[in-house]
Amino acid sequence: MNAPTAQPTTLLVEPSSLSHRDRLIRTVLRSRELSVAIVLLLVIVAAAIKSPDFVFSSTGWRDLLLTPSIMLLLAAGQTVVIITRNVDLSVGSILGLSAWLTGDLFLSYPGMPPLLAFLIGIAAGAGLGLINGVLVGYGKVPALVITLGTQYIFRGIVLTWAGSQLISASQMPKAFLDLGTAQILTIPVLFIVAMVIVVAVGYYLQTAKSGRELYAVGSDPEAAVLYGLAVRRRVIGAFVLSGALAGLAGVIFAARYGTVSSSAGTGIEFQAVAAAVVGGVAIFGGSGTAWGAGIGAVLLVTINSALPLIGISEFWQQALVGALIIAAIVLDRVLAARQARKLIEARDEA
Amino acid sequence: MVSPAQAALRLSDVSKSFGPVVALRSGSLEVAAGSIHALVGENGAGKSTLVKIVAGVHRRDGGVFELDGQAADFGSTAESKAAGVAVIYQEPTLFPDLSVTENIFMGRQILGRMRRIDKAAMYAEAERLFAGLGVHIDPRRPALGLSIADQQIIEIAKAISLDAKVLIMDEPTAALSGVEVERLFTVARQLRDEGRALVFISHRFDEVFELCDTVTVMRDGSYIATRPIAGTSVAEMVALMVGREVAELFPKQEAELGEVVLEVTGLESTGVFHDISFSVRRGEIVGLAGLVGAGRSEIARAVFGVDPYEAGRVTMKGVAVPAKNPRAAIRAGMAFIPEDRRKQGLVTEASVAQNVAGVIRRGLARTGLLTRGAENRAVGPWAARLEVKTSALDAPARTMSGGNQQKVVIAKWLATEPDLLIIDEPTRGIDVGTKAEVHRLLSELAGQGLAVLMISSELPEVLGMADRVLVISEGRLTADLSRAEATPERVMHAATHGSQEVA
C-alpha cells in the first residue's frame, strides 16, 4: 500500500489532545466500576460503624469475602453472555446440577482427589453451556427463551436424580471441605480463586481478539456478520464459558456449605444478571466489563448482609436491591443519551 | 475495452434465484484496476444481488466470477474480505459501542506479545489511515454519533487497511450533503489512482458522470450494456435502464392557482427552525429545498402537529389549526406522507386495502364494525386510479416495490379527501420508471386543486415539479423563488449560505 499524500482538507472530529496518563486517569474517574466500588465501600463503612464485627471480627471478615465468591463467578460468566446481546438464565440450575454431581461423586468414590471434583464440575457445566450455546446459535430463538427452558430442564434432571435426598458434610472428604475454609493471609482461598477468575475474564474481554469480537457481536449482530466474524462460534463460546463458571461455582457451593440438596442455586441466575447490570454491563450487549460485574456482585451480596445491621428492615432490602437495578439502567440510558447528544453537538460544530 | 487479463473483477452471466424468485438472471460486470465503474439500473434490476455475490453474502447459482483472473467463489464475507473485496453499504455497518479504531480492525486486530491486542499500534495505524484520507477523526472515540459521511470514511479506512483491490460502494451518497459528497469523491479518486478497482452504485446521474469513467447498465436482472462515460448521455442511460424512452421525468402540468390553503406565520422551535412563514395555494406545488438536516422535515412535522412549536400559527383556509394535534390537522384537511414509508407511513404487514382504509375507518364502519368487503369497496377506486400494481388488494404491503408502496401511501391519504398534501421525499429509493409516475400523479392532483407541499433533496425534482421553491438553511427560510427564478445555482447558494439571502 503506498502512502497517499493528500493534505488534510476537512476537519471532522478533533483527536483528543490529552496525554496518555491524563486519559487513563479520566477513564478511571468516569468509569462505572469506580462509582459502584464507592457505593460498595459506603455500605461496608456504614455497616462497620454500626457493628464493627461486620469487618473486624475474624468470622465477619471471612464471611465478607467468602459469601460473594459464588456470585462473582456467575456474574463474570453472565457478563460474557450479556455482552453478546444474550442472557443465560440457566446458570442457577447448572450450579445445582454441578453441586449435586460433586456430592454424588464423593458418595460413590470417597477417595477422589478434590482437584478432580473441580475439573469434573467445570467440564459438566461447560457441557450444559454448550447445549445452551448450540440451541441459541442454531435455533434462531432468543436466548431468554432457550435458557428459560433449559433452566427448567436442568433443574428437572437434578430433582429426578436427587429427589428429596440431602448430601451432608459428613459424606464428603475433609480435604475437600477444608477448601471452603482455607485461608492465605486471612483471605479465603475460594475468594482468591473467584477474584483471579473475574480479573482474568475481564482481561480476556479487553485484550484478546476473540474477546473484542464478543463486544462486536453484541453491539450489532448484523454488522458482525458483514464483518465476517464467526458470530455463532463466539456466541456458543460465551455460553460454554458461562456454563463452565457456573459448574465451578457448583463445586465451590458444595465445598463452602457442605450440604447439597436438589434446590441448590435456585433463583440465583437473576442475582447474577442483576450484578452484571448494576456493575455497568449494558443489557443490550456491546459494553461493560467483567470487573464492573464483579464489583456489582460483591455489592449485591454485601448489601443483603449489611442492611439489617444498618437497621433497614428485611422487608425493604429486596425493594432497595430492585431500586438499585432500576437506577443502574436509568443511569445507563441517561448517560448514553447524554453522550450521544454530546457527540452529535461536536459534529455540528465541526 | 478492458481485456479479461486486466480486469480486477469479472462477472459473466451470473445468476441467482431465491426459491421461485429470480433475482439475477444474467449479470455481467468487468471492472479494470485503476478505474471507477458505475453500476446503474432501476430498483430490482439485480445490482444489490450482484454486489452480495461479490461480497460473499450470497452464493451464485451459475456463471463466471473472477478476481484478478482467478476463479472466485465466496461462501462468507470473511472469504471475500481475505480475497481483497470491500463493500461499503448504503447504511454503514459499524459497531456503535466500540471505538473508531476497533471498528476498522475488528476481526484482524494487530496482536502484540502473548497474542494480546496491541492498542497503541492500532491507534497509530488508524491515525495514519485518516491522515492518508485527509480527515481528522479521533481514533479513540466511539462510532456512536458519527454522521453517515464520517461512518463511510471509517468504512473506507477499513477497506484501505484491508488493502482491498476491489471496493464496491452501494449508493454511498444517498444521505450525504454536497460537501460530504465532494470529500467522498476526492477519496475515491485517490483510491483509483492507487490502482484499485472501484464500483459505484448510484441513482444520481450527475454523480455518475462526475466521478466514473465507465458505466454498466442492468435491467430486470440482466446485463444490458457497458459504455465509457465520455461516449454516453443521461438520455441514453435512462433509455437503457428503462428499456423505453421516458417521455419526461417531470411531467409538470400547469395549474390554476386558487385561494390560499395553508398559511404558516412565524413558526419557531428553539434549535430546530426559526421564524418560518409561507403559504401554499390551491393547485400549487411548493417545493421545500435544502440540505439534509436543514430542518425541512421538522417544519413539516410541526405544521402537521406531530412535533410541537413554541411560537407562530398555522391556518388552513383561514381557520387556525391547533398545535401538536395531528388529528385536528387531518380534520382541517391536511395529509402528511413522511419520509420513511416503512416506519411511519405504511403498516407493512397489513394488506393494501387495510392500509388505504386505515385513515378513513371512521367513515367506513357501520354499527362500529369494519368488514373486509367495505374496505375493498372504499379502496378500489383509489388503487385503480394510482395503477398500483398488486395482484390483489389483499396482498401485504411489504411484498411490494418501493414505488408501489409509495403509491399506496398516497392512495391512503387521498382517501381522506384532503385540501393539502405534505409529502417528504416523495421518490426516495424509487426507481426511475416509477419516479415519473409519482411525479405525474402529484402534478395531476395539483391540477385538480390540491395544494402540495413537497420536501425533496433531489434538486432536479424540486426544480422540475415545484411552482415555487422555498429554501431552508440551518432552520431559516433563506429564499422564496418562483419557478422562473429557481435555478440550480440560486437554490444551492441559498441552501449553503446563511440567512443574509432572503429574497
Interface residues (C-beta under 8 A of the other chain):
Chain A: M1 N2 A3 P4 T5 A6 Q7 P8 T9 T10 L11 L12 V13 E14 P15 S16 R23 T207 A208 K209 R212 E213 Y215 A216 G218 S219 D220 E222 A223 A224 V225 L226 Y227 G228 L229 A230 A282 G286 S287 Q339 A340 K342 L343 I344 A346 R347
Chain B: A55 G56 V57 S76 T77 A78 E79 S80 K81 V87 Y89 T93 L94 F95 P96 D97 L98 E102 M106 G107 Q109 L111 R115 R116 I117 E127 R128 A131 G132 L133 G134 V135 H136 I137 D138 P139 R140 R141 P142 L144 G145 L146 S147 D150 I153 I160 D163 V179 R183 T186 Q190 E194
